[in-house]
Amino acid sequence: AFLPHPGPLMKQELICKWTDSKGHPRTIQACSSIFSTMYELVHHVTMEHVGGPDHVCDWEGCAREKKPFRAKYKLINHLRVHTGERPFLCPFPGCEKVFARSENLKIHKRIHTGEKPFVCGIAGCARSFANSSDRKKHAHVHSSDRPYRCKAPECEKSYTHPSSLRKHLRTHGSRPPACSTAATPRPGA
């Protein structure tokens, strides 16, 4: 149930899984209140359960195992993992993408705007990227590190990027498996 808010309020059954031991650690049970919209569930969790000085997620089965957050807003953001709330809607016409975090929406909007604020730091390289991870992947082209090696007999070629290795493998008359960057040609290929 990943619904943007604001957005259409579709009828569904959403259950609060916040746990409360009420001072008895052996009798932990979920709140189990039922809501028909994401807005109602989120409002309930925020107003009824989130509070106090420790900022701990007590959602049933949470992998954080009661490790506290440093701030209340971080706990509220984390709760979206459990509720499925995605309140950040892309404002571009025709795009219906929604996100749990405003930072993810900010990065996504660069697809529409063409903004590429992450510039390669190597002198003479004019490449720029929409996100830092793409810039980091690009950095390999400037280094002598070539981790993608051809394993064809008597071939010593190596590459900075798996796509370059896949292209090279065609010169040996082989096609790598679609989901792999393995350099070993398939038998009979």
C-alpha positions as CSV (number, residue, x, y, z in Angstrom):
1,A,0.0,0.0,0.0
2,F,2.3,2.8,-1.3
3,L,0.0,5.8,-1.6
4,P,1.1,9.4,-2.0
5,H,-0.4,12.0,0.2
6,P,-1.9,14.3,-0.8
7,G,-3.6,12.1,-3.4
8,P,-6.6,9.9,-3.8
9,L,-7.8,8.5,-0.5
10,M,-8.4,4.9,-1.5
11,K,-10.3,2.7,0.9
12,Q,-8.1,-0.1,2.3
13,E,-7.3,-1.7,5.6
14,L,-4.1,-0.4,7.3
15,I,-3.2,-1.9,10.6
16,C,-1.0,-0.1,13.3
17,K,1.7,-2.6,14.4
18,W,3.2,-0.4,17.1
19,T,3.9,-2.6,20.1
20,D,3.5,-1.6,23.7
21,S,4.5,-3.7,26.7
22,K,2.7,-1.4,29.1
23,G,5.4,-2.1,31.7
24,H,5.1,-5.9,31.2
25,P,7.9,-7.0,28.9
26,R,6.4,-10.5,28.5
27,T,3.0,-9.2,27.3
28,I,4.1,-7.2,24.2
29,Q,1.3,-6.9,21.7
30,A,0.7,-4.7,18.7
31,C,-1.7,-1.7,18.8
32,S,-3.8,-3.3,16.0
33,S,-5.9,-0.2,15.3
34,I,-7.3,-0.3,11.8
35,F,-7.4,2.7,9.4
36,S,-8.9,3.1,5.9
37,T,-6.4,5.7,4.6
38,M,-2.6,6.1,4.9
39,Y,-3.2,9.7,6.2
40,E,-5.2,8.3,9.2
41,L,-2.6,5.6,10.0
42,V,0.3,8.1,9.8
43,H,-1.5,10.6,11.9
44,H,-2.4,8.0,14.5
45,V,1.2,6.7,14.8
46,T,2.6,10.2,15.0
47,M,0.2,11.5,17.6
48,E,-0.4,8.4,19.7
49,H,2.9,6.5,19.7
50,V,5.8,8.7,18.7
51,G,7.0,10.8,21.5
52,G,9.1,10.7,24.6
53,P,12.8,11.4,24.9
54,D,14.2,8.1,23.4
55,H,12.9,8.2,19.8
56,V,12.7,4.4,19.5
57,C,10.8,2.5,16.9
58,D,8.5,0.0,18.5
59,W,6.9,-1.3,15.3
60,E,6.4,-5.0,15.4
61,G,9.4,-6.8,13.9
62,C,11.5,-3.7,13.3
63,A,15.1,-4.7,12.4
64,R,16.5,-1.8,14.4
65,E,15.8,-3.7,17.6
66,K,15.0,-0.6,19.7
67,K,18.1,1.3,18.7
68,P,17.1,4.9,19.3
69,F,17.2,7.7,16.7
70,R,18.9,11.0,17.6
71,A,15.9,13.1,16.7
72,K,12.1,12.6,16.5
73,Y,12.0,13.6,12.8
74,K,14.4,10.7,12.0
75,L,12.1,8.3,13.7
76,I,9.1,9.7,11.8
77,N,11.0,9.3,8.5
78,H,12.0,5.7,9.5
79,L,8.4,4.8,10.2
80,R,7.7,5.1,6.4
81,V,9.6,1.8,6.0
82,H,6.8,0.2,8.0
83,T,3.7,2.1,6.9
84,G,4.6,2.4,3.2
85,E,3.9,6.2,3.3
86,R,5.4,8.0,0.4
87,P,4.3,11.7,0.8
88,F,6.7,13.3,-1.7
89,L,5.0,13.4,-5.2
90,C,6.9,14.4,-8.3
91,P,5.4,17.7,-9.5
92,F,6.2,17.2,-13.2
93,P,3.1,16.5,-15.4
94,G,2.7,12.9,-16.4
95,C,5.2,11.6,-13.8
96,E,3.5,9.7,-11.0
97,K,6.6,8.8,-9.0
98,V,6.3,9.1,-5.2
99,F,9.0,9.0,-2.6
100,A,9.3,8.4,1.2
101,R,12.1,10.9,1.5
102,S,12.3,14.5,0.2
103,E,16.0,13.9,-0.7
104,N,15.0,11.0,-3.1
105,L,12.5,13.3,-4.8
106,K,15.1,16.0,-5.2
107,I,17.5,13.6,-6.9
108,H,14.6,12.2,-9.1
109,K,13.6,15.7,-10.3
110,R,17.0,16.0,-12.0
111,I,15.8,13.5,-14.6
112,H,13.2,16.1,-15.6
113,T,15.4,19.2,-15.3
114,G,18.7,17.8,-16.6
115,E,20.6,19.2,-13.6
116,K,23.9,17.6,-13.0
117,P,25.6,19.2,-10.0
118,F,28.2,16.5,-9.4
119,V,31.2,17.5,-11.4
120,C,34.2,15.2,-12.1
121,G,37.1,16.6,-10.1
122,I,39.8,15.6,-12.6
123,A,41.4,18.5,-14.4
124,G,40.4,18.5,-18.1
125,C,37.3,16.3,-17.6
126,A,34.1,18.1,-18.3
127,R,31.7,15.3,-17.2
128,S,29.0,16.0,-14.6
129,F,26.4,13.7,-13.1
130,A,22.9,13.9,-11.5
131,N,24.1,12.0,-8.4
132,S,27.3,11.3,-6.5
133,S,27.2,7.5,-7.1
134,D,27.3,8.0,-10.9
135,R,30.3,10.3,-10.5
136,K,32.1,7.7,-8.3
137,K,31.5,5.0,-11.0
138,H,32.9,7.4,-13.6
139,A,36.1,8.0,-11.6
140,H,37.4,4.6,-12.7
141,V,38.0,5.9,-16.2
142,H,40.7,8.2,-14.8
143,S,42.5,5.5,-12.8
144,S,44.8,2.8,-13.8
145,D,42.6,0.3,-11.9
146,R,41.0,-2.0,-14.5
147,P,39.2,-4.7,-12.5
148,Y,37.1,-6.2,-15.3
149,R,39.5,-8.6,-17.1
150,C,38.9,-10.8,-20.1
151,K,39.4,-14.5,-19.3
152,A,39.6,-15.7,-22.9
153,P,42.8,-17.7,-23.6
154,E,45.9,-15.6,-24.3
155,C,43.9,-12.3,-24.0
156,E,45.2,-9.8,-21.5
157,K,42.7,-7.0,-22.0
158,S,41.1,-5.4,-18.9
159,Y,38.6,-2.6,-18.5
160,T,37.4,0.0,-16.0
161,H,33.7,-0.7,-16.7
162,P,31.8,-4.0,-17.1
163,S,30.0,-2.7,-20.3
164,S,33.4,-2.2,-22.0
165,L,34.3,-5.8,-21.2
166,R,31.0,-7.1,-22.5
167,K,31.6,-5.2,-25.8
168,H,35.2,-6.6,-26.0
169,L,34.0,-10.2,-25.5
170,R,32.1,-10.0,-28.8
171,T,35.5,-9.7,-30.5
172,H,36.1,-13.3,-29.3
173,G,32.8,-14.3,-30.8
174,S,31.2,-14.9,-27.5
175,R,28.3,-13.2,-25.6
176,P,28.4,-13.0,-21.9
177,P,25.4,-14.0,-19.8
178,A,22.9,-11.1,-19.7
179,C,23.0,-10.8,-15.9
180,S,26.8,-11.2,-15.5
181,T,30.0,-9.4,-16.2
182,A,31.8,-12.7,-16.2
183,A,34.7,-12.6,-18.6
184,T,34.7,-16.3,-19.2
185,P,33.0,-17.1,-22.6
186,R,30.2,-19.6,-22.5
187,P,30.9,-23.0,-24.0
188,G,29.8,-23.3,-27.6
189,A,29.3,-19.6,-28.0
